[in-house]
Structures are given as C-alpha cells and as structure tokens.
Amino acid sequence: MIDYGATFKRLREDKGLKIVDLEQPNISRSLIGKFERGQTRISADRLDKLLSDMGVSHDEFLFLGGDRSDNYIYMKLHEMGVQTGEPKEMQQLEAMITRSTNDLKHGRGGIGARFMREFGIMLKYGIDKETDKQFYDRVEVKKHVQPAVDFLKQAETWGAN
C-alpha cells in the first residue's frame, strides 16, 4: 500500500521546498506535517493544489508512490477509454458498465462502483446519434458535471487511515 504522506514529503524535499513554502490560507503547516507523518488524511482537492504548487502532476505523484492502480474509479475510467461513439469504444463502455454492475451485486467497489455504473449509463444513452454530439459536451451536462467532480475531489481523502 502506498504511503501518500511519505511520498509527498519525499517529493517536497527533492524539490528543495519547506513545509512553510506550501502553506496556504486553507492548508496549514500543521496539516501538511501531519499528512506527511501519516497522522491525518487530506482532501484530494487540497492534495492536487499542493502538488500543482510543486509542479508535480497527480499521475506523477501516484507513479512515484508506487500506486498499483487500485483506485476503483481510476481503473474503470481507464477501462472505459475515450468515448466517441465508435463501435469498439461502445463495447468497452458496455463492458465497464457490466463489470461495475457485477461488482455492486457482489459488494465490491462501494460508492466508486455505483458512480462508475451511473456515469457509464449516462454516457451510453447520452451519445446523440443524429448530431454525433456527445452527451458530456452539452452545456446542460457540463453545468452539472463540474460541481459533481468538485464535490468528489473534496470528499475523497488521501493519507493514513
């Protein structure tokens, strides 16, 4: 299992930064220090902000930490691929929906499985065959999707359990 706090500390030190260099109004030195020592968790939103301030992408952070892609949502999004309505991609999407549904039936994946199943169904039925415009490109969908993403980033936490 990846030690997110230790990975973060290693990256911070490799960049020659002190905790005080990353402190912000809603991210205290104390919080950063406790996160690095594995004494607390930090929201994904705050972690992404800190990583961005250090010039480190989220994917780079996970790679350097040795994540084995055990994040349910990340794995399912990867399985789903880019959805443009091509037959092969629609098959990938359908397979992802089926796996997420089966995971839910067998008590696996938790809220991530429910989210990915619903998200997949939304995409499946949202591709407009007449205009070839994808559902998530519509203004109404973007209006509702971004707040959902923001909520998930704030609700998800990283670090010691």
C-alpha positions in Angstrom: 0.0 0.0 0.0 1.3 3.4 -0.9 2.3 5.8 1.9 0.9 9.0 0.4 2.3 11.3 3.1 5.8 9.9 2.8 5.7 10.1 -1.0 4.6 13.7 -0.7 7.4 14.5 1.8 10.0 12.9 -0.5 8.8 15.0 -3.5 8.7 18.2 -1.4 12.2 17.6 -0.1 13.5 16.7 -3.6 12.2 20.0 -4.9 14.1 21.8 -2.1 10.9 23.1 -0.5 10.0 23.5 3.2 6.5 22.9 4.5 6.2 26.7 5.1 6.7 27.2 1.4 3.5 25.4 0.6 1.3 26.8 3.4 -1.9 28.5 2.2 -4.9 30.0 4.0 -6.8 26.8 4.0 -3.8 24.4 4.1 -1.8 24.9 7.3 1.8 23.9 8.0 0.3 21.7 10.7 -2.0 19.8 8.3 0.9 19.3 5.8 3.2 18.0 8.5 0.6 15.6 9.9 -0.2 14.4 6.4 3.5 13.7 5.8 3.8 11.8 9.1 0.7 9.7 8.4 -1.2 11.2 11.2 -4.1 12.6 9.2 -5.7 12.5 5.8 -6.0 15.3 3.3 -8.7 16.0 0.7 -7.9 15.2 -2.9 -8.7 18.8 -3.7 -6.0 20.1 -1.3 -3.5 17.4 -2.3 -4.0 18.4 -6.0 -3.4 22.1 -5.1 -0.2 21.3 -3.2 1.1 19.0 -6.0 0.3 21.7 -8.6 2.2 24.3 -6.5 5.2 21.9 -6.5 4.9 21.3 -10.3 4.0 17.6 -9.8 1.1 16.1 -11.7 -1.3 13.7 -9.9 -0.3 10.9 -12.1 3.4 11.5 -11.4 2.7 11.5 -7.7 0.9 8.1 -8.0 3.6 6.7 -10.1 6.4 7.8 -7.8 4.4 6.5 -4.8 4.2 3.1 -6.4 0.4 3.0 -6.8 -0.7 -0.2 -8.4 -3.9 1.4 -9.8 -6.1 0.0 -7.0 -8.3 3.1 -7.2 -11.7 1.8 -8.4 -12.8 4.9 -10.3 -9.4 5.3 -12.0 -9.3 1.7 -13.1 -12.9 1.9 -14.6 -12.2 5.2 -16.4 -9.1 3.6 -17.9 -11.1 0.6 -19.0 -13.7 2.8 -20.5 -11.3 4.8 -22.6 -12.3 7.7 -24.7 -15.9 7.6 -25.8 -16.6 9.0 -29.3 -19.4 6.5 -30.2 -17.2 4.2 -32.3 -18.3 0.6 -32.0 -15.2 -0.7 -30.3 -15.4 2.1 -27.7 -19.1 1.4 -27.1 -18.2 -2.2 -26.5 -15.6 -1.1 -23.9 -18.2 1.2 -22.3 -20.8 -1.6 -22.1 -18.2 -4.0 -20.6 -17.3 -1.4 -17.9 -20.9 -0.9 -17.1 -21.4 -4.7 -16.8 -18.3 -5.1 -14.6 -19.4 -2.2 -12.3 -22.9 -3.7 -12.0 -21.5 -7.1 -11.1 -19.2 -5.5 -8.6 -22.1 -3.8 -7.0 -24.1 -7.1 -6.9 -21.2 -8.8 -5.1 -20.4 -6.0 -2.7 -17.3 -4.7 -4.4 -16.2 -1.2 -5.4 -18.5 0.6 -3.0 -19.5 4.1 -4.0 -17.0 4.1 -6.8 -18.8 1.2 -8.4 -22.1 2.9 -8.1 -20.7 6.2 -9.5 -19.0 4.4 -12.5 -22.1 2.4 -13.3 -24.3 5.5 -13.4 -21.7 7.6 -15.2 -21.3 4.8 -17.8 -25.0 4.5 -18.3 -25.2 8.3 -18.7 -22.6 8.2 -21.4 -24.1 5.1 -23.1 -27.5 6.7 -23.5 -26.2 10.2 -24.0 -24.4 9.9 -27.3 -26.6 11.7 -29.8 -26.5 9.6 -32.9 -28.2 12.2 -35.1 -25.8 15.1 -34.4 -22.8 13.0 -33.4 -22.5 15.3 -30.4 -21.5 13.6 -27.2 -23.7 14.0 -24.1 -21.0 15.4 -21.9 -20.2 18.1 -24.5 -23.7 19.6 -23.9 -23.8 22.8 -21.9 -26.5 21.4 -19.6 -24.3 18.4 -18.7 -21.2 20.5 -18.2 -23.1 22.7 -15.8 -23.9 19.7 -13.6 -20.8 17.6 -14.1 -18.2 20.1 -12.9 -19.8 20.6 -9.5 -20.0 16.8 -9.1 -16.3 16.4 -9.9 -15.5 19.2 -7.4 -17.6 17.5 -4.7 -15.9 14.2 -5.3 -12.4 15.8 -5.1 -13.3 17.5 -1.8 -14.9 14.3 -0.3 -12.1 11.9 -1.3 -9.2 11.9 1.2 -5.7 10.6 0.9 -3.2 9.5 3.5 -3.3 7.4 6.6 -6.5 5.6 7.5 
